[in-house]
Amino acid sequence: MRLYLLKLKNKPLYCAAKLTRAILSDIEHSLHPAKHKKKHTHYDLQKHLAVAKDHFTYANPAYSRAIQQIENLAAYLEKIHFDMRSRSAQNDEYIRYSFFLLREALGLIYKDLISLRKQPASPEIKLIAAHARKNLQLAKRQAALDDANFIGNLKFGSICNSLDKCFDCLEKYFDELADIRS
């Protein structure tokens, strides 16, 4: 019901909420691949991106920047999924924990969007991103100590760098959404 009210009150924020939910389902699918029957959540995201770009308004450039950040986030997630297929990183605790933190932060953004408040109520996004960056730095240090699997460590480093960029995009997305509301 709240999503429908958001659609009536603010169509750009409604599109942002749909995009955020599509990214959340993509992350949920990567965390629990056996749980979900739907395989192509990426196409759902592309459909919502096309609709969101249709609601571009020149009066508020923060909206286009927010859509660009969520599109960048989706691209980094796609790269991570590709890198994870070529390396057995699905069971890596650092990567899974980073995905859990990403899901938590996006969930907070989604709840903020559908709550219909004027100002965002979740400053914890920055704290979650900082915690995730520390987790990823620790993961890179631990991988650097393992000299036996050089190519695997390069792939793992690429996954960690992409996850770090995901959190950068997430913070910028949160800031742009705050600009849209004001």
C-alpha positions as CSV (number, residue, x, y, z in Angstrom):
1,M,0.0,0.0,0.0
2,R,2.8,2.4,0.8
3,L,4.5,1.8,-2.5
4,Y,1.2,2.7,-4.2
5,L,0.9,5.9,-2.2
6,L,4.5,6.7,-3.2
7,K,3.6,6.2,-6.8
8,L,0.7,8.7,-6.4
9,K,2.8,11.3,-4.5
10,N,6.2,11.1,-6.1
11,K,6.7,9.1,-9.3
12,P,10.5,9.5,-9.4
13,L,10.9,8.2,-5.9
14,Y,8.5,5.4,-6.7
15,C,10.8,4.4,-9.6
16,A,13.8,4.6,-7.3
17,A,12.0,2.3,-4.8
18,K,11.3,-0.2,-7.6
19,L,15.0,-0.1,-8.7
20,T,16.1,-0.6,-5.1
21,R,13.8,-3.6,-4.7
22,A,15.1,-5.1,-8.0
23,I,18.7,-4.8,-6.7
24,L,17.6,-6.3,-3.4
25,S,16.1,-9.3,-5.2
26,D,19.3,-9.7,-7.2
27,I,21.4,-9.7,-4.1
28,E,19.0,-12.1,-2.4
29,H,19.3,-14.4,-5.4
30,S,23.1,-14.3,-5.1
31,L,23.1,-15.0,-1.4
32,H,20.6,-17.9,-1.7
33,P,20.6,-19.2,-5.2
34,A,18.9,-22.4,-4.4
35,K,16.0,-20.7,-2.6
36,H,14.8,-18.7,-5.6
37,K,13.3,-20.1,-8.7
38,K,13.6,-16.9,-10.8
39,K,16.9,-16.9,-12.6
40,H,16.9,-13.7,-14.5
41,T,16.5,-10.9,-11.9
42,H,18.9,-8.8,-14.1
43,Y,16.2,-8.4,-16.8
44,D,13.7,-7.2,-14.1
45,L,16.3,-4.5,-13.1
46,Q,16.8,-3.5,-16.7
47,K,13.1,-3.0,-17.2
48,H,12.9,-0.8,-14.1
49,L,15.9,1.2,-15.2
50,A,14.2,1.9,-18.5
51,V,11.1,3.1,-16.7
52,A,13.1,5.2,-14.3
53,K,15.0,6.9,-17.1
54,D,11.6,7.9,-18.7
55,H,10.8,9.9,-15.6
56,F,14.0,12.0,-15.9
57,T,13.3,15.6,-15.1
58,Y,15.6,18.5,-15.8
59,A,14.2,20.4,-12.8
60,N,15.9,18.0,-10.4
61,P,19.3,16.7,-11.6
62,A,19.7,14.7,-8.4
63,Y,17.3,12.2,-9.8
64,S,19.4,11.4,-12.8
65,R,22.5,11.2,-10.6
66,A,20.7,8.7,-8.3
67,I,19.6,6.6,-11.3
68,Q,23.2,6.7,-12.6
69,Q,24.5,5.5,-9.2
70,I,22.0,2.6,-9.0
71,E,22.9,1.7,-12.6
72,N,26.6,1.7,-11.6
73,L,25.8,-0.5,-8.6
74,A,24.0,-2.9,-10.9
75,A,27.0,-3.0,-13.3
76,Y,29.4,-3.7,-10.4
77,L,27.1,-6.5,-9.1
78,E,27.0,-8.0,-12.6
79,K,30.9,-8.0,-12.7
80,I,31.0,-9.6,-9.2
81,H,28.6,-12.4,-10.3
82,F,30.8,-13.0,-13.4
83,D,34.0,-13.1,-11.3
84,M,32.4,-15.4,-8.7
85,R,31.4,-17.9,-11.4
86,S,35.0,-18.2,-12.5
87,R,36.3,-18.4,-8.9
88,S,34.8,-20.4,-6.1
89,A,34.1,-17.4,-4.0
90,Q,30.5,-18.2,-3.2
91,N,31.5,-19.8,0.1
92,D,34.0,-17.1,1.1
93,E,32.8,-15.6,4.4
94,Y,34.1,-12.1,3.7
95,I,32.2,-11.8,0.4
96,R,29.1,-13.3,1.9
97,Y,29.3,-10.9,4.8
98,S,29.8,-7.9,2.4
99,F,26.7,-9.1,0.5
100,F,24.7,-9.2,3.8
101,L,25.8,-5.7,4.6
102,L,24.9,-4.5,1.1
103,R,21.5,-6.1,1.5
104,E,21.0,-4.5,4.9
105,A,21.9,-1.0,3.6
106,L,19.7,-1.3,0.6
107,G,16.9,-2.6,2.8
108,L,17.2,0.5,4.9
109,I,17.1,2.8,1.9
110,Y,14.0,0.9,0.6
111,K,12.3,1.3,3.9
112,D,13.1,5.0,3.9
113,L,11.7,5.4,0.4
114,I,8.4,3.8,1.1
115,S,7.9,5.5,4.5
116,L,7.0,8.7,2.7
117,R,9.1,10.9,5.0
118,K,10.6,14.2,3.8
119,Q,14.1,13.5,5.2
120,P,15.9,10.2,5.2
121,A,15.9,8.5,8.6
122,S,18.8,6.1,8.1
123,P,22.2,7.6,8.6
124,E,23.4,4.1,9.4
125,I,24.1,3.7,5.7
126,K,27.5,5.4,6.1
127,L,28.4,3.2,9.1
128,I,27.4,0.0,7.3
129,A,29.6,1.1,4.3
130,A,32.6,1.9,6.5
131,H,32.2,-1.5,8.3
132,A,32.1,-3.3,4.9
133,R,35.2,-1.5,3.7
134,K,37.1,-2.6,6.8
135,N,35.8,-6.2,6.2
136,L,37.0,-6.0,2.6
137,Q,40.5,-4.6,3.6
138,L,40.9,-7.5,6.0
139,A,39.9,-10.0,3.3
140,K,42.4,-8.5,0.8
141,R,45.2,-8.7,3.4
142,Q,44.4,-12.3,4.2
143,A,44.3,-13.2,0.5
144,A,47.7,-11.4,0.0
145,L,49.3,-13.7,2.6
146,D,48.4,-16.8,0.5
147,D,51.1,-17.2,-2.1
148,A,49.9,-20.6,-3.4
149,N,47.0,-19.3,-5.5
150,F,48.1,-16.2,-7.3
151,I,45.5,-16.1,-10.0
152,G,42.7,-16.9,-7.6
153,N,43.9,-14.1,-5.3
154,L,43.8,-11.6,-8.3
155,K,40.2,-12.6,-9.0
156,F,39.4,-12.3,-5.3
157,G,41.0,-8.9,-5.2
158,S,38.8,-7.9,-8.2
159,I,35.7,-9.1,-6.4
160,C,36.7,-7.1,-3.3
161,N,37.4,-4.0,-5.3
162,S,34.0,-4.3,-7.1
163,L,32.3,-4.7,-3.7
164,D,34.1,-1.6,-2.4
165,K,32.8,0.4,-5.4
166,C,29.3,-1.0,-4.8
167,F,29.4,0.6,-1.3
168,D,30.7,3.9,-2.9
169,C,27.7,3.9,-5.3
170,L,25.4,3.0,-2.4
171,E,26.5,6.0,-0.4
172,K,26.2,8.3,-3.4
173,Y,22.8,6.9,-4.1
174,F,21.6,7.6,-0.6
175,D,22.9,11.2,-0.8
176,E,21.2,11.8,-4.1
177,L,17.9,10.4,-2.8
178,A,18.2,12.9,0.1
179,D,18.7,15.7,-2.4
180,I,15.6,14.6,-4.3
181,R,13.5,14.8,-1.1
182,S,14.6,18.2,-0.1
